[in-house]
Amino acid sequence: MARRKPTHEGLDVELLELPSELRWREWMGRVEAVIFASPEPVGREALARVVGRACNLDLILDDIRAELVGRPYELVAVAGGWQHRTKKGFADAIRTATGLGTETTPLSKSDSLVLMCIGFYQPITRGELGQFFGKEISRDVIGILRRLGFITAGPRSPTPGAPYTYVTTKAFLTHFGLNTLRDLPDMEALEDAGLLSRDRLLAGDFPIARTNEDDFVDYGALDPPPEEEPWP
């Protein structure tokens, strides 16, 4: 077999000397290997670097998903990229074998409600959050959500004093299994369907906090937050 011609980066991405079926299998293997090796969701731009110009990434990903049917893990679209995730049905087995998830602390209901409000109404200031809930939102709550990496400072508000706003992050999408913010439930549709009202939200009976044990957050495992602009 003739040697493959490397690209200028040392990787032959076109694989023109391979039969089409073998070329497709090689592209599949590369894409899956890159996703498997990454601790974060991998975006389309990164995946495109390891396949040829004629490669349809969407079809490659579909074929990988198809081959994972019946396996204990799956390929999911999350935070604008793709990531391998263990299926929830195996959470107990993983916890029994490794102890992961046994000493974790979930977000409190109040913290979850604040996070939900930021998710739906971002960019939003702490003052606007206070108006929404009818009471001041403490800096401690904002600090917890920032340390978890779920929110960060957004643009300054065009209101007097130009306070900082808060927006959700890629870590928020990743943790809650969302690909984009468009995957959040539509607020107006929920209200029209009678599933959500401002009164229910303020009463704390809207189930934003995910109750699966594998979604609990270990506060003790968090790194300190990076230096950022002062809070409003």
SETI-908772 format. One record per residue: chain; x, y, z of N, C-alpha, C in turn. Coordinates in nm, 2 decimals, decimal comma. Example, Ala and Ser with C-alpha at 12.3 -4.5 7.8 and 13.67 -1.06 7.14 Angstrom:
["A"; [1,32; -0,57; 0,78]; [1,23; -0,45; 0,78]; [1,32; -0,33; 0,78]]
["A"; [1,28; -0,22; 0,71]; [1,37; -0,11; 0,71]; [1,29; 0,00; 0,79]]
! end
This chain:
["A"; [0,08; -0,12; 0,00]; [0,00; 0,00; 0,00]; [0,09; 0,12; 0,00]]
["A"; [0,05; 0,22; -0,08]; [0,13; 0,34; -0,09]; [0,12; 0,42; 0,04]]
["A"; [0,22; 0,49; 0,07]; [0,22; 0,58; 0,19]; [0,13; 0,70; 0,17]]
["A"; [0,06; 0,74; 0,28]; [-0,03; 0,85; 0,27]; [0,05; 0,98; 0,27]]
["A"; [0,00; 1,07; 0,20]; [0,07; 1,20; 0,19]; [0,03; 1,29; 0,30]]
["A"; [0,12; 1,33; 0,39]; [0,08; 1,41; 0,50]; [0,05; 1,56; 0,46]]
["A"; [-0,04; 1,62; 0,54]; [-0,06; 1,76; 0,52]; [0,06; 1,84; 0,57]]
["A"; [0,05; 1,98; 0,56]; [0,16; 2,06; 0,62]; [0,17; 2,05; 0,77]]
["A"; [0,06; 2,00; 0,83]; [0,06; 1,98; 0,98]; [0,10; 1,84; 1,02]]
["A"; [0,13; 1,76; 0,92]; [0,17; 1,62; 0,95]; [0,06; 1,52; 0,95]]
["A"; [-0,06; 1,56; 0,92]; [-0,18; 1,47; 0,92]; [-0,25; 1,47; 0,79]]
["A"; [-0,26; 1,36; 0,73]; [-0,33; 1,35; 0,60]; [-0,48; 1,35; 0,63]]
["A"; [-0,55; 1,45; 0,60]; [-0,69; 1,46; 0,63]; [-0,78; 1,42; 0,51]]
["A"; [-0,73; 1,43; 0,39]; [-0,81; 1,39; 0,27]; [-0,81; 1,24; 0,25]]
["A"; [-0,70; 1,17; 0,28]; [-0,70; 1,03; 0,26]; [-0,74; 0,98; 0,13]]
["A"; [-0,69; 1,05; 0,02]; [-0,74; 1,02; -0,11]; [-0,69; 0,88; -0,16]]
["A"; [-0,59; 0,83; -0,11]; [-0,54; 0,70; -0,15]; [-0,61; 0,58; -0,09]]
["A"; [-0,70; 0,61; 0,00]; [-0,78; 0,50; 0,06]; [-0,91; 0,48; -0,01]]
["A"; [-0,96; 0,36; -0,02]; [-1,10; 0,34; -0,07]; [-1,20; 0,42; 0,01]]
["A"; [-1,31; 0,45; -0,05]; [-1,41; 0,54; 0,02]; [-1,45; 0,49; 0,15]]
["A"; [-1,48; 0,36; 0,16]; [-1,53; 0,30; 0,29]; [-1,42; 0,31; 0,40]]
["A"; [-1,30; 0,27; 0,36]; [-1,19; 0,28; 0,46]; [-1,17; 0,43; 0,50]]
["A"; [-1,18; 0,52; 0,41]; [-1,16; 0,66; 0,44]; [-1,26; 0,71; 0,54]]
["A"; [-1,39; 0,67; 0,52]; [-1,50; 0,70; 0,61]; [-1,47; 0,65; 0,75]]
["A"; [-1,43; 0,52; 0,76]; [-1,41; 0,46; 0,89]; [-1,29; 0,53; 0,96]]
["A"; [-1,19; 0,57; 0,88]; [-1,08; 0,65; 0,95]; [-1,13; 0,78; 1,00]]
["A"; [-1,21; 0,85; 0,92]; [-1,26; 0,98; 0,97]; [-1,35; 0,96; 1,09]]
["A"; [-1,43; 0,86; 1,09]; [-1,51; 0,83; 1,21]; [-1,42; 0,80; 1,33]]
["A"; [-1,32; 0,72; 1,32]; [-1,23; 0,70; 1,43]; [-1,16; 0,82; 1,48]]
["A"; [-1,12; 0,91; 1,39]; [-1,05; 1,03; 1,43]; [-1,15; 1,12; 1,51]]
["A"; [-1,27; 1,14; 1,46]; [-1,36; 1,22; 1,53]; [-1,40; 1,17; 1,66]]
["A"; [-1,42; 1,04; 1,67]; [-1,46; 0,98; 1,80]; [-1,34; 0,99; 1,90]]
["A"; [-1,22; 0,97; 1,85]; [-1,10; 0,98; 1,94]; [-1,08; 1,12; 1,99]]
["A"; [-1,10; 1,22; 1,91]; [-1,09; 1,36; 1,96]; [-1,19; 1,39; 2,06]]
["A"; [-1,31; 1,35; 2,04]; [-1,42; 1,37; 2,14]; [-1,39; 1,30; 2,27]]
["A"; [-1,35; 1,17; 2,25]; [-1,33; 1,09; 2,37]; [-1,21; 1,14; 2,46]]
["A"; [-1,11; 1,20; 2,39]; [-0,99; 1,24; 2,47]; [-1,01; 1,38; 2,53]]
["A"; [-1,12; 1,45; 2,49]; [-1,14; 1,59; 2,54]; [-1,22; 1,59; 2,67]]
["A"; [-1,18; 1,66; 2,77]; [-1,27; 1,68; 2,89]; [-1,38; 1,77; 2,87]]
["A"; [-1,38; 1,85; 2,76]; [-1,48; 1,95; 2,74]; [-1,55; 1,91; 2,60]]
["A"; [-1,67; 1,96; 2,58]; [-1,74; 1,94; 2,45]; [-1,65; 2,00; 2,34]]
["A"; [-1,65; 1,92; 2,23]; [-1,56; 1,96; 2,12]; [-1,65; 2,02; 2,01]]
["A"; [-1,61; 2,13; 1,96]; [-1,69; 2,20; 1,86]; [-1,66; 2,16; 1,72]]
["A"; [-1,74; 2,20; 1,62]; [-1,73; 2,16; 1,48]; [-1,60; 2,20; 1,42]]
["A"; [-1,55; 2,32; 1,46]; [-1,43; 2,37; 1,40]; [-1,31; 2,28; 1,43]]
["A"; [-1,30; 2,23; 1,56]; [-1,19; 2,14; 1,60]; [-1,20; 2,01; 1,52]]
["A"; [-1,32; 1,96; 1,51]; [-1,34; 1,83; 1,45]; [-1,30; 1,84; 1,30]]
["A"; [-1,33; 1,95; 1,24]; [-1,31; 1,97; 1,09]; [-1,16; 1,96; 1,06]]
["A"; [-1,07; 1,98; 1,16]; [-0,93; 1,98; 1,13]; [-0,87; 1,84; 1,11]]
["A"; [-0,95; 1,74; 1,14]; [-0,90; 1,60; 1,13]; [-0,96; 1,52; 1,02]]
["A"; [-1,05; 1,58; 0,95]; [-1,12; 1,51; 0,84]; [-1,10; 1,60; 0,71]]
["A"; [-1,13; 1,53; 0,60]; [-1,12; 1,60; 0,47]; [-1,23; 1,69; 0,44]]
["A"; [-1,21; 1,77; 0,33]; [-1,31; 1,87; 0,29]; [-1,44; 1,81; 0,24]]
["A"; [-1,43; 1,69; 0,19]; [-1,55; 1,62; 0,14]; [-1,63; 1,55; 0,25]]
["A"; [-1,58; 1,55; 0,38]; [-1,64; 1,48; 0,49]; [-1,76; 1,56; 0,54]]
["A"; [-1,87; 1,49; 0,56]; [-1,99; 1,55; 0,61]; [-1,99; 1,51; 0,76]]
["A"; [-1,96; 1,61; 0,85]; [-1,95; 1,58; 0,99]; [-2,08; 1,54; 1,05]]
["A"; [-2,19; 1,59; 1,01]; [-2,32; 1,55; 1,06]; [-2,34; 1,40; 1,04]]
["A"; [-2,31; 1,35; 0,92]; [-2,33; 1,21; 0,89]; [-2,23; 1,12; 0,97]]
["A"; [-2,10; 1,17; 0,99]; [-2,01; 1,10; 1,07]; [-2,06; 1,09; 1,21]]
["A"; [-2,11; 1,20; 1,27]; [-2,16; 1,19; 1,41]; [-2,28; 1,10; 1,42]]
["A"; [-2,37; 1,10; 1,32]; [-2,48; 1,01; 1,32]; [-2,44; 0,86; 1,32]]
["A"; [-2,33; 0,83; 1,24]; [-2,28; 0,70; 1,23]; [-2,22; 0,65; 1,37]]
["A"; [-2,15; 0,75; 1,43]; [-2,09; 0,72; 1,56]; [-2,20; 0,69; 1,66]]
["A"; [-2,31; 0,77; 1,66]; [-2,42; 0,75; 1,76]; [-2,48; 0,61; 1,73]]
["A"; [-2,50; 0,58; 1,61]; [-2,56; 0,45; 1,57]; [-2,48; 0,33; 1,63]]
["A"; [-2,35; 0,35; 1,62]; [-2,26; 0,24; 1,67]; [-2,26; 0,23; 1,82]]
["A"; [-2,30; 0,34; 1,89]; [-2,30; 0,33; 2,03]; [-2,43; 0,29; 2,09]]
["A"; [-2,53; 0,26; 2,01]; [-2,65; 0,20; 2,06]; [-2,63; 0,07; 2,13]]
["A"; [-2,68; 0,06; 2,26]; [-2,65; -0,05; 2,34]; [-2,53; -0,05; 2,42]]
["A"; [-2,45; 0,06; 2,40]; [-2,33; 0,08; 2,48]; [-2,36; 0,16; 2,61]]
["A"; [-2,28; 0,16; 2,71]; [-2,32; 0,23; 2,84]; [-2,29; 0,38; 2,83]]
["A"; [-2,24; 0,43; 2,72]; [-2,22; 0,57; 2,70]; [-2,27; 0,61; 2,56]]
["A"; [-2,29; 0,74; 2,54]; [-2,34; 0,79; 2,42]; [-2,28; 0,92; 2,38]]
["A"; [-2,30; 0,96; 2,26]; [-2,25; 1,09; 2,21]; [-2,36; 1,19; 2,21]]
["A"; [-2,34; 1,30; 2,28]; [-2,45; 1,40; 2,29]; [-2,40; 1,54; 2,25]]
["A"; [-2,49; 1,62; 2,20]; [-2,46; 1,76; 2,16]; [-2,49; 1,84; 2,28]]
["A"; [-2,39; 1,91; 2,33]; [-2,40; 1,99; 2,45]; [-2,30; 2,11; 2,44]]
["A"; [-2,35; 2,23; 2,48]; [-2,27; 2,35; 2,49]; [-2,21; 2,39; 2,36]]
["A"; [-2,28; 2,36; 2,25]; [-2,23; 2,40; 2,12]; [-2,13; 2,30; 2,06]]
["A"; [-2,11; 2,18; 2,12]; [-2,01; 2,08; 2,07]; [-2,07; 1,95; 2,10]]
["A"; [-1,97; 1,85; 2,10]; [-2,01; 1,71; 2,12]; [-1,93; 1,65; 2,23]]
["A"; [-1,99; 1,56; 2,31]; [-1,92; 1,50; 2,42]; [-1,97; 1,36; 2,45]]
["A"; [-1,88; 1,27; 2,49]; [-1,92; 1,14; 2,53]; [-1,97; 1,15; 2,68]]
["A"; [-2,09; 1,09; 2,70]; [-2,14; 1,09; 2,84]; [-2,20; 0,95; 2,87]]
["A"; [-2,17; 0,91; 3,00]; [-2,22; 0,78; 3,04]; [-2,38; 0,80; 3,06]]
["A"; [-2,45; 0,69; 3,02]; [-2,59; 0,70; 3,03]; [-2,63; 0,69; 3,17]]
["A"; [-2,74; 0,77; 3,20]; [-2,78; 0,78; 3,34]; [-2,82; 0,65; 3,41]]
["A"; [-2,86; 0,55; 3,33]; [-2,89; 0,42; 3,39]; [-2,78; 0,35; 3,46]]
["A"; [-2,65; 0,40; 3,43]; [-2,54; 0,33; 3,49]; [-2,48; 0,42; 3,60]]
["A"; [-2,55; 0,52; 3,65]; [-2,50; 0,61; 3,75]; [-2,48; 0,53; 3,88]]
["A"; [-2,57; 0,44; 3,92]; [-2,55; 0,37; 4,04]; [-2,43; 0,28; 4,04]]
["A"; [-2,41; 0,21; 3,93]; [-2,29; 0,12; 3,91]; [-2,16; 0,20; 3,93]]
["A"; [-2,16; 0,32; 3,86]; [-2,04; 0,40; 3,87]; [-2,01; 0,45; 4,01]]
["A"; [-2,12; 0,49; 4,08]; [-2,12; 0,54; 4,22]; [-2,07; 0,43; 4,31]]
["A"; [-2,12; 0,31; 4,29]; [-2,08; 0,19; 4,37]; [-1,93; 0,16; 4,36]]
["A"; [-1,88; 0,16; 4,23]; [-1,75; 0,12; 4,20]; [-1,65; 0,23; 4,24]]
["A"; [-1,68; 0,36; 4,22]; [-1,58; 0,47; 4,24]; [-1,61; 0,56; 4,35]]
["A"; [-1,74; 0,56; 4,40]; [-1,77; 0,66; 4,51]; [-1,81; 0,79; 4,46]]
["A"; [-1,80; 0,81; 4,32]; [-1,83; 0,94; 4,27]; [-1,98; 0,98; 4,29]]
["A"; [-2,00; 1,10; 4,34]; [-2,14; 1,14; 4,36]; [-2,19; 1,11; 4,50]]
["A"; [-2,11; 1,05; 4,59]; [-2,17; 1,01; 4,72]; [-2,15; 1,13; 4,82]]
["A"; [-2,06; 1,22; 4,80]; [-2,04; 1,33; 4,89]; [-2,06; 1,46; 4,82]]
["A"; [-2,18; 1,48; 4,77]; [-2,20; 1,60; 4,69]; [-2,31; 1,69; 4,75]]
["A"; [-2,32; 1,81; 4,71]; [-2,42; 1,90; 4,77]; [-2,50; 1,96; 4,65]]
["A"; [-2,63; 1,95; 4,64]; [-2,70; 2,00; 4,53]; [-2,72; 2,15; 4,55]]
["A"; [-2,75; 2,22; 4,44]; [-2,79; 2,36; 4,46]; [-2,92; 2,37; 4,54]]
["A"; [-2,92; 2,47; 4,63]; [-3,05; 2,49; 4,70]; [-3,16; 2,54; 4,61]]
["A"; [-3,28; 2,53; 4,66]; [-3,39; 2,57; 4,58]; [-3,38; 2,72; 4,54]]
["A"; [-3,34; 2,80; 4,64]; [-3,33; 2,94; 4,61]; [-3,22; 2,97; 4,51]]
["A"; [-3,11; 2,91; 4,53]; [-3,00; 2,93; 4,43]; [-3,04; 2,89; 4,29]]
["A"; [-3,12; 2,77; 4,28]; [-3,16; 2,72; 4,15]; [-3,26; 2,82; 4,09]]
["A"; [-3,35; 2,88; 4,17]; [-3,44; 2,97; 4,12]; [-3,38; 3,10; 4,06]]
["A"; [-3,27; 3,15; 4,13]; [-3,20; 3,26; 4,08]; [-3,13; 3,23; 3,95]]
["A"; [-3,07; 3,11; 3,95]; [-3,00; 3,07; 3,83]; [-3,10; 3,05; 3,71]]
["A"; [-3,22; 3,00; 3,74]; [-3,32; 2,99; 3,63]; [-3,35; 3,13; 3,58]]
["A"; [-3,37; 3,22; 3,67]; [-3,41; 3,36; 3,63]; [-3,30; 3,42; 3,54]]
["A"; [-3,18; 3,40; 3,58]; [-3,07; 3,45; 3,50]; [-3,07; 3,39; 3,36]]
["A"; [-3,09; 3,26; 3,36]; [-3,09; 3,18; 3,23]; [-3,20; 3,24; 3,14]]
["A"; [-3,32; 3,27; 3,19]; [-3,43; 3,31; 3,10]; [-3,42; 3,46; 3,07]]
["A"; [-3,36; 3,54; 3,16]; [-3,37; 3,69; 3,14]; [-3,24; 3,76; 3,12]]
["A"; [-3,13; 3,68; 3,10]; [-3,00; 3,74; 3,08]; [-3,00; 3,83; 2,96]]
["A"; [-2,91; 3,94; 2,96]; [-2,83; 3,98; 3,08]; [-2,92; 4,05; 3,18]]
["A"; [-2,90; 4,03; 3,31]; [-2,98; 4,08; 3,41]; [-2,89; 4,12; 3,53]]
["A"; [-2,92; 4,24; 3,59]; [-2,85; 4,28; 3,71]; [-2,90; 4,22; 3,83]]
["A"; [-2,81; 4,23; 3,94]; [-2,86; 4,19; 4,07]; [-2,98; 4,27; 4,12]]
["A"; [-2,98; 4,40; 4,09]; [-3,09; 4,48; 4,13]; [-3,22; 4,43; 4,06]]
["A"; [-3,21; 4,40; 3,93]; [-3,33; 4,35; 3,86]; [-3,37; 4,21; 3,91]]
["A"; [-3,28; 4,13; 3,95]; [-3,32; 4,00; 4,01]; [-3,40; 4,03; 4,14]]
["A"; [-3,35; 4,13; 4,22]; [-3,42; 4,16; 4,34]; [-3,56; 4,21; 4,31]]
["A"; [-3,58; 4,29; 4,21]; [-3,71; 4,34; 4,17]; [-3,80; 4,22; 4,13]]
["A"; [-3,74; 4,12; 4,06]; [-3,82; 4,01; 4,02]; [-3,87; 3,93; 4,14]]
["A"; [-3,78; 3,90; 4,24]; [-3,82; 3,82; 4,35]; [-3,88; 3,90; 4,46]]
["A"; [-3,88; 4,03; 4,45]; [-3,94; 4,11; 4,56]; [-3,85; 4,12; 4,68]]
["A"; [-3,72; 4,09; 4,67]; [-3,63; 4,10; 4,78]; [-3,49; 4,10; 4,73]]
["A"; [-3,40; 4,16; 4,81]; [-3,26; 4,17; 4,76]; [-3,20; 4,03; 4,74]]
["A"; [-3,13; 4,01; 4,63]; [-3,05; 3,88; 4,61]; [-2,91; 3,90; 4,67]]
["A"; [-2,87; 3,82; 4,76]; [-2,75; 3,85; 4,83]; [-2,63; 3,82; 4,74]]
["A"; [-2,52; 3,89; 4,77]; [-2,39; 3,87; 4,70]; [-2,34; 3,72; 4,72]]
["A"; [-2,38; 3,66; 4,83]; [-2,34; 3,52; 4,85]; [-2,40; 3,43; 4,74]]
["A"; [-2,53; 3,45; 4,71]; [-2,59; 3,37; 4,61]; [-2,52; 3,38; 4,47]]
["A"; [-2,50; 3,51; 4,44]; [-2,42; 3,54; 4,31]; [-2,29; 3,47; 4,32]]
["A"; [-2,22; 3,48; 4,43]; [-2,09; 3,43; 4,45]; [-2,08; 3,28; 4,43]]
["A"; [-2,18; 3,21; 4,48]; [-2,19; 3,06; 4,47]; [-2,20; 3,03; 4,32]]
["A"; [-2,29; 3,09; 4,25]; [-2,32; 3,06; 4,11]; [-2,20; 3,10; 4,02]]
["A"; [-2,12; 3,20; 4,06]; [-2,00; 3,24; 3,99]; [-1,89; 3,13; 4,02]]
["A"; [-1,88; 3,09; 4,14]; [-1,77; 2,99; 4,17]; [-1,80; 2,86; 4,11]]
["A"; [-1,92; 2,83; 4,09]; [-1,96; 2,70; 4,02]; [-1,93; 2,72; 3,87]]
["A"; [-1,92; 2,84; 3,82]; [-1,89; 2,86; 3,68]; [-2,02; 2,87; 3,60]]
["A"; [-2,13; 2,88; 3,67]; [-2,26; 2,88; 3,59]; [-2,29; 3,02; 3,54]]
["A"; [-2,24; 3,12; 3,60]; [-2,27; 3,26; 3,55]; [-2,14; 3,34; 3,55]]
["A"; [-2,14; 3,44; 3,48]; [-2,03; 3,54; 3,48]; [-2,08; 3,68; 3,45]]
["A"; [-1,99; 3,78; 3,47]; [-2,03; 3,91; 3,45]; [-2,06; 3,94; 3,30]]
["A"; [-2,17; 4,00; 3,27]; [-2,20; 4,04; 3,13]; [-2,17; 4,19; 3,11]]
["A"; [-2,23; 4,24; 3,01]; [-2,21; 4,39; 2,98]; [-2,27; 4,47; 3,09]]
["A"; [-2,22; 4,59; 3,10]; [-2,28; 4,68; 3,20]; [-2,42; 4,73; 3,15]]
["A"; [-2,51; 4,74; 3,24]; [-2,65; 4,78; 3,21]; [-2,65; 4,93; 3,18]]
["A"; [-2,73; 4,97; 3,08]; [-2,74; 5,11; 3,04]; [-2,83; 5,19; 3,14]]
["A"; [-2,85; 5,14; 3,26]; [-2,92; 5,21; 3,37]; [-2,83; 5,30; 3,45]]
["A"; [-2,88; 5,39; 3,53]; [-2,79; 5,47; 3,61]; [-2,70; 5,39; 3,70]]
["A"; [-2,57; 5,43; 3,70]; [-2,47; 5,36; 3,77]; [-2,40; 5,25; 3,69]]
["A"; [-2,46; 5,22; 3,58]; [-2,40; 5,12; 3,49]; [-2,36; 4,99; 3,56]]
["A"; [-2,45; 4,93; 3,63]; [-2,41; 4,81; 3,71]; [-2,39; 4,69; 3,61]]
["A"; [-2,30; 4,60; 3,66]; [-2,28; 4,48; 3,58]; [-2,40; 4,39; 3,57]]
["A"; [-2,42; 4,33; 3,45]; [-2,52; 4,23; 3,44]; [-2,46; 4,09; 3,46]]
["A"; [-2,54; 3,99; 3,46]; [-2,50; 3,85; 3,47]; [-2,56; 3,77; 3,36]]
["A"; [-2,47; 3,68; 3,31]; [-2,51; 3,59; 3,20]; [-2,47; 3,45; 3,24]]
["A"; [-2,53; 3,35; 3,18]; [-2,49; 3,21; 3,20]; [-2,37; 3,18; 3,11]]
["A"; [-2,30; 3,07; 3,14]; [-2,18; 3,03; 3,08]; [-2,19; 2,90; 3,00]]
["A"; [-2,08; 2,86; 2,93]; [-2,08; 2,73; 2,87]; [-2,09; 2,62; 2,97]]
["A"; [-2,03; 2,64; 3,09]; [-2,04; 2,54; 3,19]; [-2,19; 2,52; 3,24]]
["A"; [-2,27; 2,62; 3,23]; [-2,41; 2,61; 3,26]; [-2,48; 2,52; 3,16]]
["A"; [-2,45; 2,54; 3,03]; [-2,50; 2,45; 2,93]; [-2,46; 2,31; 2,95]]
["A"; [-2,33; 2,29; 2,97]; [-2,27; 2,16; 2,99]; [-2,34; 2,08; 3,10]]
["A"; [-2,35; 2,15; 3,22]; [-2,40; 2,09; 3,34]; [-2,54; 2,04; 3,32]]
["A"; [-2,63; 2,12; 3,26]; [-2,77; 2,09; 3,24]; [-2,80; 2,03; 3,11]]
["A"; [-2,70; 1,99; 3,04]; [-2,72; 1,91; 2,92]; [-2,79; 1,98; 2,80]]
["A"; [-2,76; 2,11; 2,80]; [-2,82; 2,20; 2,69]; [-2,72; 2,22; 2,58]]
["A"; [-2,76; 2,22; 2,46]; [-2,67; 2,25; 2,35]; [-2,65; 2,40; 2,33]]
["A"; [-2,77; 2,48; 2,34]; [-2,77; 2,62; 2,33]; [-2,88; 2,67; 2,42]]
["A"; [-2,88; 2,80; 2,45]; [-2,98; 2,86; 2,53]; [-3,12; 2,84; 2,47]]
["A"; [-3,13; 2,82; 2,34]; [-3,26; 2,79; 2,28]; [-3,32; 2,66; 2,33]]
["A"; [-3,24; 2,58; 2,39]; [-3,30; 2,45; 2,44]; [-3,37; 2,47; 2,58]]
["A"; [-3,35; 2,59; 2,63]; [-3,43; 2,62; 2,75]; [-3,58; 2,62; 2,72]]
["A"; [-3,67; 2,58; 2,81]; [-3,81; 2,58; 2,78]; [-3,85; 2,72; 2,75]]
["A"; [-3,94; 2,74; 2,65]; [-3,99; 2,87; 2,61]; [-4,08; 2,92; 2,72]]
["A"; [-4,04; 3,04; 2,78]; [-4,11; 3,09; 2,89]; [-4,26; 3,13; 2,86]]
["A"; [-4,28; 3,19; 2,74]; [-4,42; 3,23; 2,71]; [-4,50; 3,10; 2,68]]
["A"; [-4,44; 3,00; 2,62]; [-4,52; 2,88; 2,60]; [-4,56; 2,81; 2,73]]
["A"; [-4,46; 2,81; 2,82]; [-4,49; 2,76; 2,96]; [-4,61; 2,83; 3,02]]
["A"; [-4,61; 2,96; 3,01]; [-4,71; 3,04; 3,07]; [-4,85; 3,02; 3,00]]
["A"; [-4,84; 3,01; 2,87]; [-4,97; 2,99; 2,79]; [-5,03; 2,86; 2,82]]
["A"; [-4,94; 2,76; 2,85]; [-4,99; 2,62; 2,88]; [-5,03; 2,61; 3,02]]
["A"; [-5,01; 2,71; 3,10]; [-5,05; 2,71; 3,24]; [-4,95; 2,63; 3,33]]
["A"; [-4,83; 2,61; 3,27]; [-4,73; 2,53; 3,35]; [-4,64; 2,62; 3,43]]
["A"; [-4,64; 2,75; 3,41]; [-4,56; 2,84; 3,48]; [-4,62; 2,98; 3,50]]
["A"; [-4,61; 3,04; 3,61]; [-4,66; 3,17; 3,63]; [-4,56; 3,24; 3,72]]
["A"; [-4,56; 3,37; 3,72]; [-4,46; 3,44; 3,81]; [-4,49; 3,41; 3,95]]
["A"; [-4,62; 3,39; 3,99]; [-4,65; 3,36; 4,13]; [-4,60; 3,22; 4,17]]
["A"; [-4,61; 3,12; 4,08]; [-4,55; 2,99; 4,11]; [-4,40; 3,00; 4,12]]
["A"; [-4,34; 3,08; 4,03]; [-4,19; 3,09; 4,04]; [-4,15; 3,15; 4,18]]
["A"; [-4,22; 3,26; 4,22]; [-4,18; 3,32; 4,34]; [-4,21; 3,24; 4,46]]
["A"; [-4,31; 3,15; 4,44]; [-4,35; 3,06; 4,55]; [-4,25; 2,94; 4,56]]
["A"; [-4,16; 2,93; 4,46]; [-4,06; 2,83; 4,47]; [-4,10; 2,69; 4,43]]
["A"; [-4,21; 2,68; 4,35]; [-4,26; 2,54; 4,32]; [-4,24; 2,51; 4,17]]
["A"; [-4,15; 2,58; 4,11]; [-4,11; 2,55; 3,97]; [-3,98; 2,46; 3,97]]
["A"; [-3,98; 2,34; 3,92]; [-3,87; 2,24; 3,94]; [-3,76; 2,27; 3,85]]
["A"; [-3,68; 2,38; 3,87]; [-3,57; 2,40; 3,79]; [-3,45; 2,31; 3,83]]
["A"; [-3,43; 2,28; 3,96]; [-3,32; 2,20; 4,00]; [-3,34; 2,06; 3,95]]
["A"; [-3,24; 2,00; 3,88]; [-3,24; 1,87; 3,84]; [-3,22; 1,78; 3,96]]
["A"; [-3,30; 1,67; 3,98]; [-3,30; 1,59; 4,10]; [-3,21; 1,46; 4,08]]
["A"; [-3,17; 1,44; 3,96]; [-3,08; 1,32; 3,94]; [-2,95; 1,34; 4,02]]
["A"; [-2,91; 1,23; 4,09]; [-2,80; 1,24; 4,18]; [-2,67; 1,27; 4,10]]
["A"; [-2,66; 1,23; 3,97]; [-2,54; 1,26; 3,90]; [-2,53; 1,41; 3,86]]
["A"; [-2,63; 1,49; 3,89]; [-2,63; 1,63; 3,86]; [-2,59; 1,71; 3,98]]
["A"; [-2,57; 1,65; 4,10]; [-2,53; 1,72; 4,22]; [-2,39; 1,78; 4,20]]
["A"; [-2,37; 1,89; 4,27]; [-2,24; 1,96; 4,26]; [-2,16; 1,94; 4,38]]
["A"; [-2,03; 1,91; 4,37]; [-1,94; 1,89; 4,48]; [-1,87; 2,03; 4,50]]
["A"; [-1,92; 2,11; 4,60]; [-1,87; 2,24; 4,62]; [-1,72; 2,23; 4,66]]
["A"; [-1,68; 2,13; 4,74]; [-1,55; 2,12; 4,79]; [-1,45; 2,09; 4,68]]
["A"; [-1,49; 2,05; 4,56]; [-1,40; 2,01; 4,45]; [-1,38; 2,13; 4,36]]
["A"; [-1,44; 2,25; 4,39]; [-1,43; 2,36; 4,30]; [-1,30; 2,44; 4,32]]
["A"; [-1,24; 2,48; 4,21]; [-1,13; 2,57; 4,22]; [-1,17; 2,71; 4,25]]
["A"; [-1,09; 2,80; 4,31]; [-1,13; 2,93; 4,33]; [-1,15; 3,00; 4,20]]
["A"; [-1,25; 3,10; 4,20]; [-1,28; 3,17; 4,07]; [-1,16; 3,26; 4,03]]
["A"; [-1,15; 3,28; 3,90]; [-1,05; 3,37; 3,85]; [-1,08; 3,52; 3,89]]
["A"; [-0,98; 3,60; 3,89]; [-1,00; 3,74; 3,92]; [-1,09; 3,80; 3,81]]
["A"; [-1,19; 3,87; 3,86]; [-1,28; 3,93; 3,76]; [-1,31; 4,07; 3,81]]
["A"; [-1,40; 4,14; 3,73]; [-1,43; 4,28; 3,76]; [-1,51; 4,28; 3,89]]
["A"; [-1,51; 4,39; 3,96]; [-1,58; 4,40; 4,09]; [-1,73; 4,38; 4,07]]
["A"; [-1,80; 4,33; 4,17]; [-1,94; 4,31; 4,16]; [-2,01; 4,45; 4,17]]
["A"; [-2,13; 4,46; 4,12]; [-2,20; 4,59; 4,14]; [-2,24; 4,61; 4,28]]
! end
